[in-house]
Amino acid sequence: MKRLIAALLLSASPLPALAFDISAMSDDEKAAFGQAVRDYLVENPEVLVEAISVLEQRNASAEVENDQQLVATHHEAIFNDGHSWVGGNPEGDLTMVEFIDYRCGVCRRFNQEVHDIVEADGNIRLVLKEFPILGPDSEASARFAVAIRQVAGDDAYLQAHDELITLRSDASEEALRGVADRIGVDADEVIAEMQSETVTAVLRDNRQLAEQMAIQGTPTFVIGEHLLRGVPGAGLTATVEQIRAEQSEG
């Protein structure tokens, strides 16, 4: 009985119905079997721990496969949407996409590391997607960043991005005008552009893509075919190095 119970807990697939069919048991047999299972687990709790570990590993593998499929399905919208800022090496052999919220504390902490990774590697194509999810200041900051790019181009956008990711005050109109002034862009023109349909369409497309990919938080990275929901435990630099190593092996 103990071997049967252990096999049931750790089996990779359901046992054939003829091998074990609990529905064929009488009520007394079912009760006895249930008690035997309980007694076995009480006596051997490590079996339950092992079973849970196997289940978690399978679930993690299934999530990775599902995320890779999402990346493949939405490849063009992720990597080549036509409206997102592209930096680093535009011809690089590895693309890193970041969904960002300028008010996100984790995004702020890892902003410099993202820049450092791209610079040190020299062959990474960096794509930034505004994904404001933390309230009105997030929305205003994202609209301002997109409007800056519309009005003044990519270089001004990058300057605005670095200003916004370190902005300590609320994203008030006064604060945003200050950002525009510091990077030498016409503040009136940018403020007016913020509510344009062009800017709205960019944020709408980013939100739609995030919804389709079940992205609910920032930062979220897509590096090559890998979807990283948050900063990986191993760290961003180590993860990029691992992906690079996988590329070399492939």
C-alpha positions in Angstrom: 0.0 0.0 0.0 2.8 2.4 0.9 4.5 1.9 -2.5 1.2 2.5 -4.3 0.6 5.7 -2.3 4.1 7.0 -3.0 3.7 6.2 -6.7 0.4 8.1 -6.8 1.9 11.2 -5.2 4.9 11.3 -7.5 3.5 9.9 -10.7 4.3 12.1 -13.8 1.0 11.1 -15.4 -2.3 9.7 -14.3 -2.3 5.9 -13.7 -4.4 3.9 -16.2 -7.9 3.4 -15.0 -7.4 -0.4 -14.8 -4.4 0.0 -12.6 -6.1 2.1 -10.0 -9.8 3.0 -10.2 -11.0 4.5 -6.9 -14.6 4.7 -8.3 -14.7 0.9 -8.2 -14.1 0.7 -4.5 -16.8 0.3 -1.9 -17.3 3.0 0.6 -15.4 0.9 3.2 -12.5 0.4 0.9 -12.4 4.1 0.1 -12.4 5.0 3.7 -9.6 2.5 4.4 -7.6 3.8 1.5 -8.0 7.4 2.7 -6.9 6.6 6.1 -3.9 4.7 4.7 -2.9 7.8 2.7 -3.2 10.0 5.7 -1.2 7.6 7.9 1.5 7.3 5.2 1.9 11.0 4.8 2.1 11.5 8.6 4.8 8.9 8.8 6.6 10.1 5.6 6.1 13.9 5.2 9.1 14.1 3.0 7.1 12.4 0.2 4.6 15.2 0.2 7.4 17.8 0.1 9.0 15.9 -2.8 5.7 15.8 -4.7 5.1 19.5 -4.2 8.6 20.2 -5.5 8.0 18.1 -8.6 4.7 19.9 -9.2 6.3 23.3 -8.8 9.0 22.4 -11.3 6.5 21.3 -13.8 4.4 24.4 -13.3 7.5 26.6 -13.7 8.5 24.8 -17.0 4.9 25.1 -18.3 5.0 28.9 -17.5 8.3 29.3 -19.3 7.0 27.5 -22.4 3.8 29.5 -22.3 5.7 32.8 -22.1 8.0 31.8 -25.0 4.9 31.1 -27.0 3.5 34.6 -26.1 6.8 36.1 -27.3 6.7 34.2 -30.6 3.0 35.1 -31.1 3.5 38.9 -30.5 7.0 39.1 -31.9 6.4 42.1 -34.2 4.5 44.1 -31.6 7.2 43.5 -29.0 10.3 44.1 -31.1 9.2 46.3 -34.0 6.1 48.2 -33.1 7.3 51.4 -35.0 6.5 53.7 -32.1 8.8 52.7 -29.3 12.2 54.3 -28.7 15.1 52.1 -29.8 18.6 52.6 -28.4 21.8 50.8 -27.8 22.9 49.1 -31.0 20.0 49.3 -33.4 21.6 46.5 -35.4 22.4 44.4 -32.3 22.0 40.6 -32.4 20.1 40.6 -29.1 17.1 42.8 -28.3 16.1 43.8 -24.8 12.6 45.2 -24.3 11.6 46.9 -21.1 8.0 47.7 -20.1 8.5 50.6 -17.7 6.6 52.9 -15.3 8.5 56.0 -14.4 7.1 55.9 -10.8 8.0 52.3 -10.3 10.7 52.0 -7.6 12.2 48.8 -9.1 12.4 50.4 -12.6 14.2 53.3 -11.0 16.7 51.1 -9.1 17.6 49.1 -12.2 17.6 51.9 -14.8 21.4 52.5 -14.5 22.1 48.8 -14.7 20.1 48.5 -17.9 22.2 51.3 -19.4 25.4 49.7 -18.1 24.5 46.3 -19.6 23.7 47.8 -23.0 26.9 49.9 -23.1 29.2 47.1 -21.8 27.8 44.5 -24.3 27.9 46.8 -27.3 25.6 44.5 -29.3 22.2 44.9 -27.5 19.3 46.6 -29.2 17.3 48.3 -26.4 13.5 49.0 -26.7 11.6 51.0 -24.1 7.8 50.7 -23.8 5.9 53.1 -21.5 3.4 51.1 -19.4 2.0 53.5 -16.8 0.1 51.5 -14.2 0.7 53.3 -10.9 -1.7 56.2 -11.2 -2.0 59.8 -12.6 1.7 60.6 -12.1 2.7 57.5 -14.1 0.3 58.4 -16.8 1.5 62.0 -17.0 5.1 60.9 -17.1 4.5 58.4 -19.8 2.6 60.9 -21.9 5.3 63.4 -21.5 8.0 61.0 -22.5 6.1 59.9 -25.7 5.3 63.6 -26.5 9.0 64.5 -26.1 9.9 61.9 -28.7 7.2 63.1 -31.0 8.3 66.7 -30.7 12.1 66.5 -30.4 13.2 63.0 -31.4 15.1 60.1 -29.9 18.0 61.9 -28.2 15.7 64.2 -26.4 13.5 61.2 -25.4 16.5 59.5 -23.8 17.3 62.6 -21.8 13.7 62.9 -20.7 13.6 59.2 -19.8 16.6 59.6 -17.5 15.1 62.8 -15.9 11.7 61.2 -15.3 13.1 57.9 -13.9 14.9 60.0 -11.2 12.2 62.7 -10.7 11.5 62.9 -7.0 8.5 65.3 -7.1 5.0 64.7 -8.4 4.8 64.7 -12.2 2.9 68.1 -12.1 2.8 70.3 -15.2 5.4 72.6 -13.4 7.8 69.7 -12.8 7.4 68.5 -16.4 8.0 71.9 -17.8 11.2 72.0 -15.7 12.3 68.7 -17.3 11.6 70.1 -20.8 13.6 73.3 -20.0 16.6 71.3 -18.7 16.8 69.3 -21.9 16.2 72.2 -24.1 12.8 71.3 -25.5 9.9 73.7 -26.0 7.8 73.0 -22.9 4.6 74.5 -24.4 4.8 72.3 -27.5 5.4 69.2 -25.5 2.6 69.9 -22.9 0.2 70.4 -25.8 1.3 67.2 -27.5 0.8 65.1 -24.4 -3.0 64.8 -25.0 -2.8 64.2 -28.7 -4.3 61.1 -30.3 -0.8 60.1 -31.4 0.4 59.9 -27.8 -2.8 58.2 -26.7 -2.5 55.6 -29.4 1.1 54.6 -28.3 0.0 54.1 -24.7 -3.1 52.3 -25.8 -1.1 49.9 -28.0 1.3 49.2 -25.2 -1.5 48.4 -22.8 -3.2 46.2 -25.3 0.1 44.3 -25.9 0.7 43.9 -22.1 -2.8 42.6 -21.6 -2.4 40.0 -24.4 0.9 38.9 -22.8 -0.6 38.9 -19.2 1.9 41.5 -18.1 0.6 43.1 -14.9 3.7 44.7 -13.4 6.9 46.7 -14.1 9.6 46.2 -14.9 8.9 43.4 -17.3 11.7 42.5 -19.7 11.7 40.5 -23.0 15.3 39.5 -23.8 15.5 37.5 -26.9 12.8 34.9 -26.6 12.7 35.1 -22.8 9.9 36.9 -21.0 11.0 38.0 -17.5 8.2 39.2 -15.3 10.2 41.4 -13.0 13.9 41.4 -12.3 15.2 37.8 -12.2 16.5 36.5 -8.9 19.9 35.9 -10.4 20.1 39.6 -11.4 19.7 41.3 -14.7 23.4 41.2 -15.7 23.8 37.5 -14.9 20.6 36.7 -16.8 21.8 38.6 -19.9 25.1 36.7 -19.7 23.2 33.4 -19.5 21.1 34.2 -22.5 24.3 35.2 -24.4 25.8 31.8 -23.4 22.7 30.0 -24.7 23.0 31.9 -28.0 26.6 30.8 -28.3 25.7 27.2 -27.7 22.9 27.4 -30.2 
